[in-house]
């Protein structure tokens, strides 16, 4: 009688063990799936972007956006691109963006550690053509202004700038002397047209420009 009881219980114990093992594996897979489903992308941020760019330096000299998060005080320079965002001088923007970390294996020397992607263009408003703003140029090296005609210059390979004859002659002279300049500018009624020079507010050698003019 004892032998019969053992022979019946052995298969039952084996199948019970298999059932428990499968249940545990199923729980583990479900937990893994749940963790994956609970992973959410970085929270979006809402940025304001100013109507003009600034000269900045990193790997070379170029123009940077001026940005700040909604509700914050000061403007900061943004050195990288915003994927999907088409910036135009002369407009103020409010945008929603997502900022993602770049995997360590994909980081480049002297490159950004994050990527910024446009999620939504919340608002775009044209700045008044009567607004004047300061633009420092030439403070990081020669070649910031390229003359394209008698009255027109290109700023760091991008936006065009127009000036009156006497002002253009002054710019030419300062460029020959390799001086940095603080220019007072205005947008055109049509922001796609060149900027307009109001005056040259200050000029100085690059080594003393910040102390003398900013």
Protein Blocks (a to p, Z undefined) as FASTA:
>chain_A
ZZmmmmmmmmmmmmmmmmmmmmmmmmmmmmmmmmmmmpccdddddddddfbdcdddfedc
ddddddddehiabdcddfbdcehiacdehiacddddddddddfklpcehiafbdcddfbd
fbacdddfkbccdddehkloghkaccfbfkbcceehiaccdddfklmmmmmmmmmnopac
dddddddfblmbccddfbdfbdcdfklmmmmmZZ
